Amino acid sequence: MHRGLDLELKNCNEKLEEKTKYTSDIENNLIAVRKELSQVRTLWKDIVVGSTEQIAALQKQLDALVQKLSNSRQIALQKQLDDLAQELNNSTQTECKAVDLVFLLDGSFTVSSTEFTLIKKFVWDIITRYNNSAIQFAAAQFSHKIQTIFTFKDYKESTAKEKLDEEEQMEKLSNTYRAIHHALVNLFNYGRSGADPESKKVLVIITDGVPTDYDAYGVLKQCDDQGIFRIIVGVSILSSRLVTRLASDPKDENSFLIGSYRNLDGLLDKLQTKISSGLTGVC
């Protein structure tokens, strides 16, 4: 990405040098004409009658060179402005191309099989809304263990939907912190997952229970240090404080608490707005 920009800047500099040389040549000609015109005027009394025509011709040539020089400078300035505009546009497009989003799905025993199906549908509905956007997706299920459902590479290769549909619920514990650690190690920061190391990052955790583990790896701090924007969707949570603490600050604004998994569809618009507002460059 930087190599391409360097090449473009090099080409622009070469063209600017050509313009500068062209302008310099005109200015040198202008100096010569002015000098000759001055000599003609000084020797006015000693020159034959045709000197009047000569002076007029030189004046015309001088005016033409002045106009040409002016036009050349305008062209050079316009070229520089065009180059800056193109560079800004390329920079903006670059910002739009790199967003990695990971879903963490609660597959613990407190979630029924019907509810787990609703979670998977909700995840795919969000993905569908961003189908032609700058975001690429990955997902993992967490319970007593954590397993990747599909990677960013799977998403780019159009195999994510099939893998999500085939994912079976584990129906045990809710090791939420281990799940976040898994997302960091095996998805966000793992080249083979298809992650972009230069990307902006967002993590969406969907759960209906408080974590059954603790933050042994300091994963929340790691997320903050890496600038990972975290959104929590809590369902039927008795102790909301233990869930909202997983979200990015301000935690209340980045947490969505609902009474039932059947209410997930009602969150689609709000969650889409929250994802977009949390990431500059989503397009």
C-alpha positions, -999 to 999 in steps of 0.1 A, spaced: 0 0 0 28 25 10 50 13 -19 22 23 -44 18 57 -28 56 63 -29 56 55 -67 28 79 -73 46 106 -54 78 99 -73 59 103 -107 43 135 -95 77 149 -85 92 140 -119 63 158 -137 67 188 -114 104 190 -122 95 190 -159 71 218 -154 97 237 -134 123 233 -161 97 244 -187 88 275 -166 125 282 -161 132 282 -198 104 306 -204 117 329 -177 152 328 -192 137 338 -226 117 365 -209 149 380 -194 167 379 -228 138 397 -245 137 423 -218 174 429 -221 172 432 -259 142 456 -256 162 477 -232 191 479 -256 169 489 -284 153 517 -264 188 529 -253 201 530 -289 168 545 -302 184 577 -317 211 557 -335 188 531 -351 172 534 -385 136 542 -390 127 505 -388 134 505 -350 98 514 -342 86 482 -358 114 463 -341 104 476 -307 67 468 -314 76 433 -324 98 428 -293 70 442 -271 45 418 -286 70 389 -281 74 401 -245 37 402 -239 33 367 -253 60 353 -231 45 369 -200 11 354 -209 27 320 -216 46 321 -183 15 330 -164 -4 301 -181 25 277 -173 24 286 -136 -14 282 -135 -11 248 -151 17 237 -127 -4 249 -97 -35 232 -109 -15 200 -114 -3 202 -78 -38 207 -65 -51 178 -86 -23 156 -72 -32 166 -36 -69 159 -42 -61 124 -56 -37 116 -27 -65 126 -2 -90 105 -21 -67 75 -21 -60 80 16 -97 80 24 -103 49 3 -75 31 21 -92 39 54 -124 23 41 -108 -10 32 -97 -25 64 -122 -33 91 -122 -67 109 -153 -77 130 -155 -108 151 -187 -122 167 -185 -143 199 -215 -165 203 -226 -179 237 -232 -217 233 -236 -224 270 -262 -247 285 -285 -217 294 -291 -212 257 -317 -235 242 -311 -250 207 -339 -228 193 -322 -197 208 -288 -207 195 -304 -209 160 -317 -173 166 -282 -161 175 -268 -175 143 -296 -159 122 -290 -126 140 -252 -128 132 -259 -135 95 -285 -107 93 -259 -82 104 -233 -96 80 -258 -94 51 -264 -57 59 -227 -51 55 -223 -74 25 -209 -47 2 -191 -27 28 -155 -24 39 -160 -49 68 -149 -85 68 -162 -110 94 -152 -139 116 -170 -158 144 -163 -182 173 -185 -200 198 -177 -201 235 -187 -225 262 -164 -248 283 -141 -245 253 -138 -220 224 -138 -229 188 -137 -208 156 -168 -211 135 -154 -192 104 -124 -170 98 -120 -138 77 -106 -160 50 -137 -182 51 -158 -150 47 -138 -138 17 -140 -173 2 -179 -174 7 -178 -204 29 -188 -186 61 -226 -191 58 -223 -229 54 -200 -232 84 -222 -210 105 -253 -231 96 -235 -263 105 -222 -251 139 -235 -272 168 -241 -258 202 -217 -270 230 -242 -265 259 -218 -262 288 -201 -232 306 -196 -195 296 -159 -190 294 -162 -154 281 -127 -141 289 -111 -171 273 -133 -165 242 -120 -129 240 -84 -142 243 -92 -167 215 -104 -139 193 -72 -119 199 -48 -148 193 -66 -168 166 -85 -143 147 -75 -106 150 -38 -113 153 -34 -144 132 -23 -140 96 -37 -173 85 -72 -163 96 -72 -136 68 -70 -107 93 -55 -74 81 -28 -62 106 -36 -26 96 -73 -30 101 -97 -13 125 -112 -39 148 -146 -45 165 -158 -73 187 -195 -82 192 -202 -106 222 -237 -121 224 -243 -138 257 -271 -146 282 -249 -154 312 -222 -139 334 -187 -152 327 -178 -185 345 -141 -177 342 -119 -146 350 -96 -123 331 -65 -144 335 -47 -129 305 -58 -93 310 -77 -95 277 -97 -63 283 -66 -43 286 -51 -60 255 -83 -50 236 -80 -14 248 -43 -13 239 -51 -26 204 -80 -2 199 -106 -30 196 -141 -16 199 -163 -39 220 -201 -42 219 -220 -64 242 -255 -79 235 -268 -93 268 -299 -114 269 -319 -120 302 -289 -110 322 -296 -109 360 -263 -92 368 -259 -67 340 -228 -51 356 -207 -82 351 -216 -82 314 -215 -45 306 -179 -43 320 -168 -62 289 -178 -34 266 -157 -4 255 -161 29 273 -186 44 278 -199 9 288 -236 17 291 -237 32 256 -219 1 241 -241 -25 258 -275 -37 247 -296 -56 272 -328 -74 260 -352 -98 277 -352 -126 251 -333 -139 221 -366 -134 202 -360 -97 205 -327 -98 186 -343 -87 154 -353 -55 170 -316 -47 177 -305 -49 140 -308 -12 133 -294 -1 166 -264 -25 164 -257 -14 128 -257 22 139 -234 14 168 -209 -5 147 -207 23 122 -205 51 148 -177 32 166 -155 30 135 -145 59 113 -141 48 77 -169 23 76 -184 26 41 
